[in-house]
């Protein structure tokens, strides 16, 4: 085979030119991607700087802004420290975690955990009601998001009386260790609030966590 003749043919020159053009395009794309990664800045998000106990009000020293890659940025995160300062932590927030709306007492938290409202009251507005328990020692056993029933004792028979079912724990303890904050449909919340004025109240843990605890036994 005449190599000199092969390398000097027009088809070989065209192939070589095409390869060079393709290589140039690939190099250009690679350089463009590198330039984009250098120029692109990760969005800023509010991050917890130190542990915040449940029930505590967030201060300006508790949180700060940090660059977080889009891939790891939750949709319900905060981009301004001012939006977080003054909120109440629904559960203990750990240093380094990204602050998100459902981690604080408010509408977003209620929407995220209130899911078992009865059909009769499904169109009712959901209200939060603080509840002082007759036995505060059970509060450390509760977690926000737990499903509970509120019960009392019938003054005549001494038997337990259910006042409301399907409540959701929004905040357990907090600044007042004897009080929990629960979410209920408006009519049930008002009934619980009225009953609590004169009657000692207790809660019974129901829902998935109670079932899981029972099955473990």
C-alpha positions as a printed NumPy array, in Angstrom:
array([[  0.   ,   0.   ,   0.   ],
       [  1.281,   3.44 ,  -0.973],
       [  0.888,   5.41 ,   2.325],
       [  2.062,   8.615,   0.738],
       [ -0.652,   8.383,  -1.888],
       [ -3.314,   7.503,   0.711],
       [ -2.535,  10.483,   2.941],
       [ -2.497,  12.822,  -0.024],
       [ -5.978,  11.919,  -1.327],
       [ -8.773,  14.519,  -1.04 ],
       [-10.998,  12.181,   1.022],
       [ -8.331,  11.772,   3.668],
       [ -7.878,  15.531,   3.9  ],
       [-11.647,  15.984,   4.3  ],
       [-11.748,  13.367,   7.066],
       [ -8.863,  15.015,   8.87 ],
       [-10.501,  18.435,   8.583],
       [-13.803,  17.116,   9.916],
       [-12.041,  15.504,  12.866],
       [-10.28 ,  18.761,  13.664],
       [-13.543,  20.699,  13.463],
       [-15.301,  18.171,  15.705],
       [-12.454,  18.287,  18.21 ],
       [-12.598,  22.09 ,  18.238],
       [-16.367,  22.031,  18.86 ],
       [-15.98 ,  19.575,  21.745],
       [-13.214,  21.654,  23.293],
       [-15.352,  24.78 ,  22.912],
       [-18.316,  23.105,  24.641],
       [-16.08 ,  21.91 ,  27.472],
       [-14.647,  25.401,  27.949],
       [-18.159,  26.884,  27.906],
       [-19.359,  24.479,  30.609],
       [-16.325,  25.254,  32.763],
       [-16.899,  28.988,  32.336],
       [-20.565,  28.61 ,  33.306],
       [-19.651,  26.684,  36.456],
       [-17.207,  29.435,  37.409],
       [-19.637,  32.258,  36.732],
       [-22.755,  30.656,  38.181],
       [-23.329,  31.497,  41.837],
       [-25.277,  29.17 ,  44.101],
       [-28.407,  30.774,  45.593],
       [-28.335,  31.973,  49.182],
       [-30.517,  30.263,  51.773],
       [-31.1  ,  30.76 ,  55.483],
       [-29.171,  28.174,  57.504],
       [-29.325,  27.465,  61.247],
       [-26.03 ,  28.522,  62.872],
       [-26.616,  26.992,  66.306],
       [-29.072,  24.54 ,  67.836],
       [-32.473,  26.136,  68.464],
       [-34.639,  24.368,  71.077],
       [-38.295,  23.639,  70.302],
       [-40.561,  26.532,  71.253],
       [-37.768,  29.106,  71.073],
       [-38.127,  32.321,  69.121],
       [-35.451,  32.654,  66.442],
       [-33.05 ,  35.584,  66.847],
       [-30.683,  37.171,  64.343],
       [-27.72 ,  35.319,  65.877],
       [-29.368,  31.921,  65.389],
       [-29.402,  31.994,  61.582],
       [-27.397,  33.257,  58.625],
       [-27.161,  33.117,  54.851],
       [-25.132,  30.434,  53.091],
       [-24.712,  29.49 ,  49.436],
       [-26.53 ,  26.232,  48.728],
       [-26.458,  24.356,  45.38 ],
       [-29.827,  24.261,  43.611],
       [-29.866,  20.476,  43.855],
       [-29.955,  20.597,  47.664],
       [-32.227,  23.632,  48.059],
       [-35.765,  22.794,  49.305],
       [-38.675,  24.593,  47.632],
       [-39.924,  25.961,  50.97 ],
       [-36.603,  27.387,  52.169],
       [-36.007,  31.031,  53.091],
       [-33.794,  33.481,  51.216],
       [-33.911,  36.287,  53.804],
       [-32.884,  36.176,  57.466],
       [-35.573,  38.758,  58.266],
       [-38.245,  36.24 ,  57.208],
       [-37.045,  33.771,  59.866],
       [-36.209,  36.016,  62.815],
       [-39.171,  36.071,  65.211],
       [-40.57 ,  32.688,  64.159],
       [-41.064,  29.932,  66.742],
       [-39.292,  26.608,  66.216],
       [-41.797,  23.735,  66.175],
       [-39.073,  21.235,  67.063],
       [-35.38 ,  21.429,  67.841],
       [-33.437,  22.817,  64.883],
       [-29.902,  21.526,  64.427],
       [-26.895,  23.628,  63.534],
       [-26.194,  23.452,  59.814],
       [-29.696,  22.585,  58.598],
       [-31.487,  24.67 ,  55.994],
       [-34.422,  26.554,  57.511],
       [-37.735,  25.575,  55.887],
       [-41.275,  26.804,  56.53 ],
       [-42.712,  23.573,  58.036],
       [-40.048,  23.662,  60.781],
       [-41.716,  26.697,  62.365],
       [-45.103,  27.241,  63.945],
       [-47.427,  28.679,  61.335],
       [-49.743,  27.998,  58.411],
       [-47.184,  26.043,  56.394],
       [-46.546,  23.673,  59.289],
       [-50.255,  23.09 ,  59.815],
       [-50.8  ,  22.394,  56.121],
       [-47.93 ,  19.925,  56.079],
       [-49.119,  17.789,  59.006],
       [-52.907,  18.2  ,  59.23 ],
       [-54.219,  15.468,  56.973],
       [-56.773,  13.429,  58.906],
       [-59.56 ,  15.959,  59.468],
       [-62.926,  14.219,  59.59 ],
       [-65.217,  14.465,  56.572],
       [-67.836,  16.446,  58.493],
       [-65.349,  19.204,  59.297],
       [-63.156,  18.96 ,  56.2  ],
       [-64.352,  22.375,  55.019],
       [-63.697,  24.009,  58.377],
       [-60.838,  26.353,  59.001],
       [-58.015,  24.753,  60.982],
       [-57.181,  26.584,  64.223],
       [-54.363,  26.199,  66.718],
       [-55.212,  25.995,  70.412],
       [-52.813,  25.911,  73.398],
       [-53.653,  23.147,  75.834],
       [-52.488,  22.842,  79.44 ],
       [-52.421,  19.188,  80.416],
       [-53.415,  17.732,  83.758],
       [-50.303,  15.52 ,  83.546],
       [-47.502,  17.623,  81.962],
       [-45.071,  14.717,  82.419],
       [-46.371,  13.161,  79.172],
       [-45.37 ,  16.175,  77.059],
       [-41.735,  15.082,  76.487],
       [-43.142,  11.889,  74.958],
       [-45.025,  13.833,  72.285],
       [-43.597,  14.955,  68.959],
       [-44.861,  17.623,  66.588],
       [-47.031,  15.945,  63.984],
       [-48.393,  13.326,  66.411],
       [-52.101,  12.543,  66.17 ],
       [-53.92 ,  12.782,  69.498],
       [-57.359,  12.67 ,  71.096],
       [-58.222,  15.132,  73.853],
       [-60.034,  13.494,  76.771],
       [-61.431,  14.472,  80.136],
       [-63.216,  12.749,  83.014],
       [-66.963,  12.819,  83.372],
       [-67.675,  14.513,  86.694],
       [-70.694,  12.292,  87.381],
       [-69.509,   8.827,  86.344],
       [-65.754,   9.25 ,  86.573],
       [-65.45 ,   7.65 ,  83.147],
       [-63.243,   9.088,  80.387],
       [-64.971,  11.471,  77.987],
       [-63.566,  12.177,  74.529],
       [-63.707,  15.881,  73.696],
       [-61.906,  15.917,  70.332],
       [-60.243,  13.366,  68.078],
       [-57.756,  13.682,  65.246],
       [-55.838,  16.616,  66.703],
       [-52.298,  17.271,  65.512],
       [-49.489,  18.308,  67.817],
       [-47.896,  21.494,  66.485],
       [-45.619,  22.226,  69.434],
       [-44.895,  20.066,  72.476],
       [-43.593,  21.997,  75.468],
       [-41.487,  24.917,  74.394],
       [-41.306,  28.008,  76.582],
       [-44.162,  26.654,  78.755],
       [-43.279,  23.032,  79.623],
       [-46.841,  22.289,  80.763],
       [-48.531,  23.352,  77.511],
       [-48.831,  21.885,  74.039],
       [-50.114,  23.565,  70.895],
       [-52.51 ,  21.501,  68.799],
       [-54.336,  21.99 ,  65.496],
       [-58.022,  21.132,  65.153],
       [-61.   ,  22.167,  63.017],
       [-62.389,  25.458,  64.323],
       [-65.444,  24.019,  66.118],
       [-63.399,  21.353,  67.899],
       [-60.648,  23.827,  68.773],
       [-63.209,  26.165,  70.361],
       [-64.741,  23.289,  72.329],
       [-61.327,  22.202,  73.633],
       [-60.457,  25.785,  74.603],
       [-63.745,  26.169,  76.484],
       [-63.387,  22.828,  78.259],
       [-59.848,  23.63 ,  79.339],
       [-61.054,  26.609,  81.368],
       [-62.723,  24.452,  84.005],
       [-61.79 ,  20.819,  83.341],
       [-58.427,  19.03 ,  83.593],
       [-57.597,  17.618,  80.169],
       [-55.348,  14.826,  78.968],
       [-54.317,  13.503,  75.577],
       [-54.162,  10.017,  74.113],
       [-51.625,   9.275,  71.403],
       [-53.293,   7.785,  68.335],
       [-52.367,   7.559,  64.651],
       [-49.398,   5.864,  63.007],
       [-46.868,   6.365,  65.784],
       [-49.158,   4.74 ,  68.339],
       [-49.732,   1.821,  65.963],
       [-46.025,   1.421,  65.319],
       [-45.289,   1.472,  69.046],
       [-47.957,  -1.171,  69.627],
       [-46.64 ,  -3.406,  66.836],
       [-43.103,  -3.221,  68.236],
       [-44.39 ,  -4.773,  71.426]])
